[in-house]
């Protein structure tokens, strides 16, 4: 039996006792804002947890016995309903280990599309709101989450990552730390895989190939190249020709081979990715090899584009005709 189930469930005599413990240990779920609504946690439009498909990956994949998988499924099904059209993170168990403070969660995707999370900035806070640790977790290697699905994910805050270590009896809560606007605008590290010089290069290239047009908003794939560990890197320029700043929250990307067969289809969520009025911004998206349906592909024969755009190898443009028709992509 895994350490989780052995330490938490090992001494339980019945599922009813387990059910009581589940509701005792539950924390507050938080949402990443994919729906575009304010304060999604207050929404009454929800989906029962049992309606989501439970995916196993990472340390959970092929490492649990059948009885353990059934028990984990039972824990999942006992969770409260999730807000529809949202991606929620639900902590359901915490454990103090020699390495640090471990939080076990279910990440639940209650949308009708696959979502690939890149980095998730989280904090641990005390009951009085004092932050004791913060860390940005890289979830790219986990691959995309399918529509209407859920997966167990563990987050470990190592002791040397704490700003200070509270007393053992002080309960800690996991929170989502949304990046500040000024950091998102200035920090080149948020452009995954792009250095400052590369950003300047692609900005100049975008301006030369197709400058921002007044009244138009479009996404264009500038480049596709080999990424980390046999994955792909797709560079996209975001153009905002409106007289107001826009925030992009989701970017779907499809990659085809020369024959038109799908190599990858992923959807990225962005936190605080804003483009100022009458300006443009470049962003690089890493597609891990685990998200690719084909391996050993020839980069020169690949085409990447944003859905609903007309795919071309050097410029894929999507002009937004109506803001209301693109909820979830812009807000």
FIZA-603662 format. One record per residue (C-alpha): x, y, z; residue in one letter. Coordinates in steps of 0.1 Angstrom, whole numbers, plus 5000, padded with zeros to 4 digits. Example, Ala and Ser with C-alpha at 12.3 -4.5 7.8 and 13.67 -1.06 7.14 Angstrom:
residues 2
512349555078A 513749895071S 
END
This chain:
residues 331
500050005000X 501250354992X 502450575020X 499450805015X 496850535019X 498850345046X 499250655067X 495850795062X 493550505055X 495550205068X 493950195102X 490350275091X 487850005096X 485150115071X 484550335041X 482150535063X 485050625086X 487050715055X 484150935044X 484151125077X 487851185074X 487651315039X 485251585049X 487351665080X 490551705060X 489051905030X 490452255024X 488952535004X 489052494966X 490352774945X 489952854908X 492252984881X 489553194864X 489153014830X 485353104830X 486053474830X 483553534857X 484353734889X 484653524921X 483853184904X 483853014939X 480553184945X 478953034913X 475952804917X 476552644883X 478452334893X 479251984882X 479251684905X 482651544911X 481451194900X 480851334865X 484551394860X 486951124847X 489751054872X 493151054855X 496250894871X 499651034862X 503051104878X 503650914910X 500150774909X 500450624874X 500650234875X 501950244911X 498750194930X 497049854936X 493549814924X 492149854959X 494050174963X 492850314930X 489250234940X 489750404974X 491250714957X 488250724933X 486050704963X 487851004979X 487451194946X 483751124942X 483151254978X 484451594969X 481951884966X 480751984931X 483152184910X 482252514892X 481352454856X 483752594829X 486452634856X 489752464866X 489852424903X 492552304927X 491152114957X 493552024986X 492251715003X 495151605025X 498351745040X 501351565056X 504451685073X 507451485060X 511251495066X 511651685033X 508951935038X 505152005039X 503251795014X 499851895001X 497851644981X 495251784957X 492851704930X 493051944900X 489651934884X 488952054848X 485252114844X 485552264809X 484852124775X 488452154763X 491852014772X 494052234794X 497852224797X 499152404827X 502652534826X 503552694859X 501252724890X 502352974916X 501152864951X 501552974987X 501152835021X 499453065046X 498353035082X 494753075094X 495453445101X 496653495065X 500453505072X 502453365042X 505053105053X 506152975019X 505653034982X 506652834952X 505952804915X 505352444904X 506152334869X 503252114856X 504252104819X 505651744822X 502251624834X 500751684800X 497351824792X 494251754812X 491351624791X 487951784792X 485751704822X 488651534840X 490451534873X 493851414885X 495651384918X 498651614921X 501051654950X 502751984959X 505851964982X 507152284999X 510652195011X 511652325045X 514452535031X 511852705009X 509952845039X 510353205049X 509853075085X 508552755099X 505452785121X 504652565151X 503452215143X 499952275156X 499452575133X 497352465103X 498452575068X 496252645038X 497252625001X 496452934981X 496853044944X 499353334940X 498253524909X 501253694893X 501354074897X 500654274866X 503954464867X 505854134870X 504053984840X 504754284819X 508554304827X 509753964835X 511153784804X 511153454824X 507353434820X 508053394782X 508753024785X 511852944765X 512553294753X 515553504763X 515553884762X 517453884729X 515053624714X 512053834725X 513554144708X 514153934676X 510653804674X 509154144682X 511054304653X 510054014630X 506354054640X 506454424634X 508054374599X 505754084587X 502454224599X 502254544620X 499354594644X 496154704626X 493754954642X 490654784655X 491854424651X 493054164676X 494853864663X 497153574673X 499953464649X 502353174650X 505753324642X 507953014646X 507952644655X 511152474665X 512552174685X 511852214722X 513152064754X 513451674756X 512151614720X 509151844724X 508252154704X 508452524710X 505852744693X 506353124693X 503153334691X 502653704688X 499653864704X 498454184686X 496054434702X 494754704678X 492054824702X 492155134723X 492154944755X 494354684772X 493354324768X 494054014789X 494553674772X 493553384794X 493753084770X 495552994739X 494752674719X 497352554695X 497252274669X 500252134651X 499851934618X 502351744598X 502851774560X 499951524554X 497551724576X 497651474604X 497551614639X 500851604658X 499651794689X 496551974701X 496952164734X 495352444752X 497352684775X 496052884804X 497753214811X 497753424843X 497853794839X 499053794803X 498054144792X 498754334760X 498554714761X 496354914736X 497754934701X 500754704708X 501954354705X 503754094726X 505453764719X 505153444739X 506753094736X 504752784743X 506552454751X 504752144739X 506151844758X 506851514739X 504251344761X 501551564745X 502651474709X 500751204690X 503751154667X 507451124676X 510451184654X 508751434632X 510551664608X 510252024621X 510452164586X 507251984577X 505152104606X 502552374607X 501352534639X 498252754641X 495552884664X 492152714658X 489752904635X 492753054617X 493852964582X 497152764588X 500252884570X 503852804579X 505053154584X 501853344595X 498753214611X 496353504618X 493153504637X 491153824635X 488553844663X 485253944647X 483253964679X 484553974715X 481453784728X 482253494705X 485653434721X 484953404758X 487753224775X 490353344750X 490053704759X 488553894788X 
END
